[in-house]
Amino acid sequence: MTIIAFQLQAVRSRIERAAREAHRTASEIALLAVSKTFPASYIEEAHAAGQRLFGESYAQEGVKKVMALGGLPLEWHFIGPIQSNKTRLIAEHFDWVHSVDREKIAERLDAARPPDRPPLQVCIEVNVSGEATKHGVAPEALADLARAVSGLPRLRLRGLMAIPEATPDVQAQRRQFGRVRVLRDELAAAGIPLDTLSMGMSDDLEAAIAEGSTLVRVGTALFGQRERIQP
C-alpha cells in the first residue's frame, strides 16, 4: 500500500466515524481530494486506491492535469478564486465549480460552457465569517445571486461552499458550518432547493459533517504539506 493509499484510507475512516457520530451514513458524504500544487502522479496513485473526485484551485495548472489524465475516469472540481480571464478555461475543462461569488462570473462561465458538455455543476461560495481577506458572497446577498445563477441555462446550481475562519474551537467551527446549513435551508424555503454543502477540510471535517456537509475537501491529510510545482 502506498502512502497516499494509506492516508486515503485514514481519511475515509475519519469520515465514517464522523458520520456515525452525527447519526448519518458515510455514503451521504463525498470526498474531494484537493490536488492543487501536487503532481499528476499523486492523482494517479489516489485513483489507483479508488479516489475519483479531485479539486484544483489554479486554472492553468488544473487544466494541464485534466488534459494529462484524460484517460482516467475522474471528476474535476474547480475550488479556487475565479479570475474573469480564466472563466473559459474553467468552463471548458471542469465538471464542477465551487467558488462562484459574483453574477458576472456566473454569466461568463455560462457563456463559455461548451454546448456539447453537460451543464456545469456549481456551488456559490459564501463568506460566513465576514473576513475581508476571504472570497465569497455576503450572506445577505446570497438569495439574489442564487436566483441569478439558477436562471443560467448552461449552469446547474447545486449548493453552497464555505471556508470559515480557521479555529481549533470545535463549537466555533460548528457554529460557522451551521450558518451555511441554515442559509441552504432558507434558500429551499424560498423555492431554490440545493443538494450540496461543500464544507470541511483536513482540520475541521468532523465539525462540518456534524452540521450536514455532503462534500469535504481534503488535501493536506491525503497528500501532505504542499510544495508549489511548476505550472
C-alpha positions in Angstrom: 0.0 0.0 0.0 1.4 3.4 -1.0 1.5 6.3 1.5 -1.3 8.1 -0.4 -3.5 4.9 -0.4 -2.8 4.6 3.4 -3.7 8.2 4.0 -6.8 8.0 1.8 -8.0 5.0 3.9 -7.4 7.0 7.1 -9.4 10.0 5.8 -12.3 7.7 4.8 -12.2 6.2 8.3 -12.5 9.7 9.8 -15.5 10.4 7.5 -17.2 7.2 8.5 -16.6 7.8 12.2 -17.8 11.4 12.0 -20.9 10.3 10.1 -21.8 7.7 12.7 -21.4 10.3 15.5 -23.8 12.6 13.6 -26.3 9.7 13.0 -25.6 9.9 9.3 -24.3 7.4 6.7 -20.9 7.9 5.2 -22.4 7.3 1.7 -24.0 10.8 2.1 -20.6 12.5 2.1 -18.3 12.7 -0.9 -14.6 13.1 -0.5 -12.9 15.6 -2.8 -9.1 15.1 -2.9 -7.6 18.6 -3.2 -4.7 18.0 -5.6 -3.7 21.6 -6.2 0.1 22.1 -6.4 0.7 18.3 -6.4 1.9 16.5 -9.5 -0.3 14.3 -11.7 1.5 11.2 -10.3 -0.1 11.8 -6.9 -3.5 11.8 -8.6 -2.8 8.6 -10.4 -1.8 7.0 -7.0 -5.0 8.2 -5.4 -7.1 7.0 -8.4 -5.4 3.5 -8.1 -6.6 3.5 -4.5 -10.2 4.2 -5.5 -10.4 8.1 -5.5 -12.4 9.7 -8.3 -13.1 13.4 -7.3 -10.2 15.9 -7.5 -10.1 19.6 -6.7 -7.9 22.3 -8.3 -7.5 26.0 -7.4 -5.4 27.3 -10.2 -7.0 27.2 -13.7 -3.9 26.7 -15.9 -2.3 24.1 -13.6 -5.6 22.3 -13.2 -6.3 22.2 -16.9 -2.8 20.7 -17.6 -3.7 17.8 -15.2 -7.1 17.4 -16.7 -5.5 17.0 -20.2 -2.7 14.8 -19.0 -5.0 12.4 -17.1 -7.8 12.4 -19.7 -7.7 8.6 -20.0 -8.8 8.2 -16.4 -12.5 8.4 -15.2 -12.0 11.4 -13.0 -14.4 14.2 -11.9 -12.7 17.6 -11.8 -13.8 20.3 -9.4 -12.5 23.9 -9.5 -12.4 25.3 -6.0 -10.3 28.4 -6.1 -11.0 32.1 -6.6 -12.1 32.7 -10.2 -10.5 35.4 -12.3 -12.6 36.8 -15.2 -9.9 35.9 -17.7 -9.9 32.3 -16.6 -13.6 31.6 -16.9 -13.3 30.0 -20.3 -10.6 27.6 -19.3 -12.6 26.6 -16.3 -15.9 26.2 -18.1 -14.4 24.1 -20.9 -12.5 21.7 -18.7 -14.0 21.2 -15.3 -17.1 19.3 -14.2 -17.9 21.4 -11.1 -17.1 24.9 -9.8 -17.4 25.6 -6.1 -16.4 29.2 -5.9 -19.0 31.3 -7.8 -19.4 34.5 -5.8 -20.5 37.1 -8.4 -23.2 37.2 -11.1 -20.6 38.4 -13.6 -18.5 35.3 -13.1 -21.6 33.1 -13.3 -22.6 34.7 -16.6 -19.1 34.3 -18.1 -19.0 30.6 -17.1 -22.4 30.0 -18.6 -21.5 31.7 -21.9 -18.2 29.7 -22.1 -19.6 26.3 -21.3 -19.4 24.1 -24.4 -22.9 23.1 -25.7 -21.8 19.5 -26.2 -21.0 19.1 -22.5 -23.5 18.7 -19.6 -24.3 21.9 -17.6 -21.5 23.0 -15.3 -22.4 22.0 -11.8 -21.8 25.0 -9.5 -21.8 25.9 -5.8 -22.0 29.5 -4.6 -19.2 30.4 -2.2 -20.5 32.2 1.0 -18.3 34.3 3.3 -19.9 33.3 6.6 -17.1 34.6 8.7 -17.1 38.1 7.2 -13.4 38.2 6.8 -12.2 40.9 4.4 -9.5 38.5 3.1 -12.0 35.8 2.2 -13.8 35.4 -1.1 -17.5 34.7 -1.2 -20.8 36.5 -1.3 -22.1 38.0 1.8 -25.0 36.0 3.4 -27.4 38.9 2.9 -26.7 39.0 -0.9 -26.9 35.2 -1.3 -30.5 34.8 -2.3 -30.3 37.3 -5.2 -27.1 35.6 -6.5 -28.7 32.2 -6.2 -31.7 33.3 -8.2 -29.5 34.8 -10.9 -27.4 31.6 -11.2 -30.4 29.4 -11.2 -31.6 31.2 -14.4 -28.5 30.5 -16.4 -29.1 27.6 -18.9 -25.5 26.1 -19.0 -25.1 26.1 -15.2 -26.8 23.9 -12.7 -26.8 25.4 -9.2 -26.2 22.5 -6.7 -25.2 24.0 -3.4 -23.1 26.3 -1.2 -19.4 26.3 -0.4 -17.7 27.9 2.6 -14.2 28.3 4.0 -14.9 29.6 7.6 -12.4 31.3 9.8 -9.8 28.8 11.0 -10.1 28.0 14.7 -9.3 25.0 16.8 -12.6 25.5 18.8 -14.9 22.8 17.6 -18.0 24.6 18.7 -17.0 27.7 16.8 -16.4 25.5 13.8 -19.8 24.1 14.1 -21.5 27.5 14.5 -20.0 28.7 11.2 -20.9 25.5 9.3 -24.3 25.6 10.9 -24.8 29.0 9.5 -24.2 27.7 6.0 -26.7 24.9 6.5 -29.3 27.5 7.7 -28.6 29.6 4.5 -29.2 26.4 2.4 -32.5 25.8 4.2 -33.6 29.4 3.7 -33.0 29.1 0.0 -35.0 25.9 -0.1 -37.9 27.7 1.7 -37.7 30.4 -1.0 -38.0 27.8 -3.8 -34.3 27.2 -4.5 -33.6 23.6 -3.3 -30.0 22.6 -3.1 -28.4 19.2 -2.5 -24.8 20.0 -1.8 -22.9 21.6 1.1 -19.3 21.8 0.2 -17.6 22.4 3.6 -15.0 20.9 5.8 -11.3 20.3 5.2 -8.4 18.4 6.8 -8.6 20.2 10.2 -12.4 20.5 10.6 -14.2 17.9 8.5 -15.8 16.3 11.6 -17.5 19.6 12.6 -18.6 20.1 9.0 -20.1 16.6 8.8 -21.9 17.2 12.1 -23.6 20.2 10.5 -24.6 18.5 7.4 -21.7 18.7 4.9 -22.2 16.5 1.8 -18.7 17.0 0.4 -15.4 17.5 2.3 -12.4 19.0 0.5 -9.2 17.3 1.8 -5.7 18.0 0.6 -3.0 18.0 3.4 -4.4 14.9 5.2 -4.1 13.0 1.9 -1.1 14.4 0.1 0.9 16.0 2.9 2.2 19.6 3.0 2.1 21.4 -0.3 5.2 22.3 -2.3 4.4 24.6 -5.3 5.0 22.7 -8.5 6.0 24.5 -11.8 2.8 25.5 -13.7 
